[in-house]
Amino acid sequence: MDTPPQQITQDFAMTVSGGILKSPDKRPYKNPLFKFIVFVDSNDFEINDIKQVLKETEDKFSPNLICLLDKGVIVKSKILKDGTTYSLGPIDFYPEFVVYGKDKTEFEWVFLEFGDERYRAASNFAFLIFSLNEHLRHCLVLKPEILNYFNNFFSHKGQIIR
C-alpha cells in the first residue's frame, strides 16, 4: 500500500484544510521502490549500447540507478543550460516522479565516471551505497496490516462453531 504524501510518521498524518501547510515533497507517495542494477564487470559495454533503451522506456519502468562498478553510474539528472554551455544539475533518484511543469524536459539520463580510474570501482560502489542511504532517509514505510497480508497466505478449511 502506498504511503500518502500527508503522512508525517507511522502514527501521525497531516490533514489541514485551506492550504496552510505545504510539504516540499512532491512525490505522490513516500514509499517508492528503489530499483537499481549493478554490474561488476561491464566487459565491452559502451553507453551507446543502452542509450536508445533508456530514452524510449518510460521512467517508471526504468531503474533509478545503473551502476557499472568498473566504469561509472547512470542516473537521471537536471541539465542546466547557460547559453550554449551545459552543466550537470541535481540528480533525481526518482525519475518516475519528474512530471511537474517543464522540469520533465530538463532532465536527462547521464553517465558519470567518478575519480581516478585506479579507484573507480570503489568510487562507483560508494555512490551506490550513498544512493541507497539517501533513498532510505527519504522513505516512510507504515506498519503493515499483518492479518490482511496473511489472510490468504495459508490454505485452510474452517467451520462456524455454534
C-alpha positions in Angstrom: 0.0 0.0 0.0 1.3 3.5 -0.9 2.2 5.9 1.9 0.3 9.1 1.2 2.2 12.4 1.0 0.4 13.8 4.0 1.7 11.0 6.3 4.3 12.5 8.7 5.3 9.5 10.8 4.0 6.0 11.5 1.1 7.3 13.6 0.7 10.9 12.5 -0.8 12.3 9.3 -1.2 16.0 8.4 -4.7 17.0 7.5 -5.0 20.7 7.2 -7.7 22.4 5.2 -7.2 25.8 3.4 -3.6 25.0 2.3 -1.9 26.5 5.3 0.8 23.8 5.5 2.5 22.5 2.4 5.1 19.8 2.0 8.1 20.4 -0.3 7.9 16.7 -1.1 6.2 16.5 -4.5 6.1 12.7 -4.7 2.6 11.2 -4.9 3.6 8.7 -2.1 6.5 8.4 0.3 7.5 4.7 0.0 8.7 4.3 -3.6 10.6 1.2 -4.7 14.3 2.0 -5.4 15.2 0.0 -8.5 18.9 -0.4 -9.3 21.2 -2.6 -11.4 24.8 -3.5 -10.5 27.3 -4.8 -13.0 30.7 -5.9 -11.5 32.4 -6.3 -14.9 30.9 -4.4 -17.9 33.3 -6.1 -20.4 32.9 -4.3 -23.8 29.8 -2.3 -22.7 29.5 1.2 -24.2 26.9 3.8 -23.2 25.6 3.8 -26.8 24.5 0.2 -26.2 21.8 1.3 -23.7 21.1 4.9 -24.8 18.1 4.1 -27.0 16.5 1.8 -24.4 16.8 4.5 -21.7 15.4 7.2 -24.0 12.4 5.1 -25.2 11.5 3.4 -21.9 9.0 5.2 -19.6 10.8 6.4 -16.5 8.5 4.4 -14.1 9.8 1.2 -15.8 13.5 2.2 -15.7 15.9 1.6 -12.9 16.6 4.6 -10.6 20.3 3.9 -10.9 22.6 1.7 -13.0 26.0 1.0 -11.5 28.8 -0.4 -13.7 31.4 -0.8 -11.0 34.4 -0.7 -13.3 33.1 2.2 -15.5 30.6 4.5 -13.9 26.9 5.1 -12.9 23.9 6.1 -15.0 21.4 8.4 -13.3 18.7 10.9 -14.3 19.9 14.5 -13.7 18.7 18.0 -14.4 20.8 19.6 -17.1 21.5 23.3 -16.6 21.7 25.4 -19.7 23.6 28.7 -19.8 23.5 29.9 -23.4 25.5 27.2 -25.3 27.0 25.7 -22.2 25.5 22.7 -20.4 26.3 21.5 -16.9 25.1 18.8 -14.6 22.4 19.9 -12.1 20.9 18.0 -9.2 20.4 14.2 -9.6 16.9 12.9 -9.2 16.8 9.4 -7.7 13.1 9.1 -8.6 12.8 9.9 -12.3 9.3 8.5 -12.4 8.1 11.5 -10.3 9.6 14.2 -12.5 6.4 15.2 -14.2 5.6 18.6 -12.8 5.8 21.5 -15.3 8.6 21.9 -17.8 11.0 20.1 -15.5 10.4 16.9 -17.3 12.3 18.2 -20.4 15.2 19.5 -18.3 16.1 16.0 -17.0 18.3 13.6 -19.0 20.0 10.3 -18.4 23.7 10.9 -17.7 26.7 8.6 -17.4 29.0 9.7 -14.6 32.6 8.5 -14.2 33.9 9.2 -10.6 37.5 9.8 -9.7 40.8 8.3 -10.8 40.5 5.1 -12.9 42.5 3.2 -10.3 39.8 3.8 -7.7 36.8 3.9 -10.0 35.2 0.7 -8.7 35.4 1.9 -5.1 34.0 5.3 -6.1 31.1 3.9 -8.0 30.3 1.4 -5.2 30.4 4.3 -2.7 28.0 6.3 -4.8 25.6 3.3 -4.9 25.7 3.0 -1.1 25.2 6.8 -0.8 22.2 6.5 -3.1 20.6 3.7 -1.1 21.1 5.6 2.1 19.6 8.7 0.6 16.6 6.6 -0.5 16.1 5.1 2.9 16.4 8.6 4.5 13.5 9.9 2.4 11.2 6.8 2.7 8.4 6.4 5.1 7.1 2.9 5.4 4.0 2.4 7.6 3.2 -0.6 9.8 1.9 -3.4 7.6 -1.6 -4.9 8.1 -0.3 -8.3 9.1 -3.7 -10.0 9.3 -4.7 -8.9 5.9 -1.3 -10.0 4.5 -1.5 -13.5 6.0 -5.3 -13.9 5.3 -4.7 -15.9 2.1 -1.1 -17.0 2.9 -2.1 -20.4 4.2 -4.8 -22.6 2.7 -7.3 -23.6 5.4 -10.7 -25.0 6.0 -13.0 -23.7 8.7 -16.4 -24.1 10.1 -18.5 -21.9 12.4 -18.8 -23.2 15.9 -22.4 -22.7 17.3 
